[in-house]
Each structure stands twice: as structure tokens, then as C-alpha cells.
Amino acid sequence: MTPRRRILWVNILFGAGLALGLPWLAGGVLAHRWGPARGTLWATQHAYAVRSFWMVLAGALAALAAMPVGVAEPLLILVWLYGAARVTRGFLAWEREEWITDPGRFL
């Protein structure tokens, strides 16, 4: 499978994960298993996808940890919006076949 197609599948799983949750984990596992395509434009998109996976997972776990305080729902909404923004940016970069400059940045 080509690196371009791998990134597409990771983005599709992340998009489905916004609605169902479990595909997000599957996308993260696949992104880690496939590894980056070093030296290609897909390497930056891979790094962006891996970082998206960990940031959303950390945000969701933090929101669940905040459940006793009573702020889990607003935090989960913010994490979902953040994940949707990152997935959208990933799809746009994939479709345009462009580098994601500084894939390690926050957004």
C-alpha cells in the first residue's frame, strides 16, 4: 500500500472515530504500525496524524478524569471540536498533496 493511501485510511478512521470512537483508536494503531514514509511529503502528514491521535486521546482521558468535578461534558465537546479541526486539516492537506508545515504544532 502506498504512503498516500495509508494516510487516507488513517484520516478516514479518524473521521469515523469522531462519531463512533473506536475507529479513532484503530487509526492510531495503524498509523503507529505503518510508520512514517521518511523523506516524502507523506511523512509530515503521518507525523500530524500521530500527533492528532495522541492529543485527542490525552484530551479525552483528561475529560474523563474530570468527571467527578462535573466538567467532563464541556471538555469532551472541546476535545471533539479539536479532533474535528485536525481531521479536516489532515484531509485538506491529503487532497491537495501538500506538506503540513510544522506537524508538531498544537493546531
C-alpha positions as CSV (number, residue, x, y, z in Angstrom):
1,M,0.0,0.0,0.0
2,T,1.3,3.4,-0.9
3,P,2.0,6.0,1.8
4,R,-0.6,8.3,0.3
5,R,-3.3,5.5,0.6
6,R,-2.1,4.8,4.2
7,I,-2.7,8.4,5.2
8,L,-6.1,8.3,3.5
9,W,-7.1,5.3,5.6
10,V,-5.8,6.9,8.8
11,N,-7.8,10.0,8.1
12,I,-10.9,8.0,7.2
13,L,-10.7,6.1,10.5
14,F,-10.1,9.3,12.4
15,G,-13.2,10.8,10.8
16,A,-15.3,7.8,11.6
17,G,-13.8,7.9,15.1
18,L,-15.4,11.3,15.7
19,A,-18.8,9.6,15.6
20,L,-18.0,6.1,16.9
21,G,-14.8,6.4,19.0
22,L,-13.3,3.0,18.3
23,P,-12.2,3.8,14.8
24,W,-10.1,6.6,16.2
25,L,-8.1,4.0,18.2
26,A,-7.8,1.8,15.1
27,G,-6.5,4.7,13.1
28,G,-3.9,5.5,15.8
29,V,-2.7,1.9,16.0
30,L,-2.4,1.6,12.2
31,A,-0.5,4.9,12.0
32,H,2.0,3.6,14.5
33,R,2.2,0.2,12.9
34,W,2.8,1.5,9.3
35,G,5.3,4.1,10.4
36,P,6.3,7.3,8.5
37,A,7.4,7.4,4.9
38,R,10.6,9.2,5.6
39,G,11.7,11.8,3.0
40,T,8.4,12.2,1.4
41,L,5.6,14.6,1.8
42,W,3.5,11.9,3.4
43,A,6.0,11.8,6.4
44,T,4.7,15.2,7.6
45,Q,1.1,14.1,7.2
46,H,1.9,10.9,9.1
47,A,3.5,12.9,11.9
48,Y,0.5,15.2,12.0
49,A,-1.9,12.2,12.2
50,V,0.1,10.5,15.0
51,R,0.2,13.7,17.0
52,S,-3.5,14.2,16.4
53,F,-4.2,10.7,17.8
54,W,-2.2,11.3,21.0
55,M,-3.5,14.8,21.6
56,V,-7.2,13.8,21.3
57,L,-6.6,10.6,23.3
58,A,-5.0,12.7,26.1
59,G,-7.8,15.2,26.0
60,A,-10.5,12.6,26.2
61,L,-8.7,10.9,29.1
62,A,-8.4,14.2,30.9
63,A,-12.1,14.9,30.3
64,L,-13.0,11.5,31.7
65,A,-10.7,12.1,34.7
66,A,-12.5,15.4,35.3
67,M,-15.9,13.6,35.5
68,P,-16.1,13.8,39.4
69,V,-15.7,17.6,39.1
70,G,-18.6,17.8,36.7
71,V,-16.9,19.4,33.7
72,A,-16.5,16.2,31.6
73,E,-19.2,17.1,29.0
74,P,-17.8,20.6,28.1
75,L,-14.3,19.2,27.9
76,L,-15.4,16.3,25.7
77,I,-17.1,18.8,23.4
78,L,-13.9,20.8,23.2
79,V,-11.8,17.7,22.5
80,W,-14.3,16.6,19.8
81,L,-14.1,20.0,18.1
82,Y,-10.3,19.9,18.3
83,G,-10.2,16.4,16.8
84,A,-12.6,17.5,14.0
85,A,-10.4,20.5,13.2
86,R,-7.3,18.3,13.0
87,V,-9.0,15.7,10.9
88,T,-10.3,18.4,8.5
89,R,-6.8,19.9,8.2
90,G,-5.4,16.4,7.5
91,F,-8.0,15.7,4.8
92,L,-7.3,19.0,3.1
93,A,-3.6,18.5,3.1
94,W,-4.0,15.0,1.8
95,E,-6.3,16.1,-1.0
96,R,-4.0,19.0,-2.0
97,E,-1.0,16.7,-1.7
98,E,0.9,19.3,0.3
99,W,3.3,19.3,3.2
100,I,1.9,20.0,6.6
101,T,4.3,22.7,7.9
102,D,5.3,22.0,11.5
103,P,3.2,18.9,12.1
104,G,4.0,19.1,15.8
105,R,2.2,22.4,16.4
106,F,-0.9,22.5,18.5
107,L,-3.4,23.1,15.7
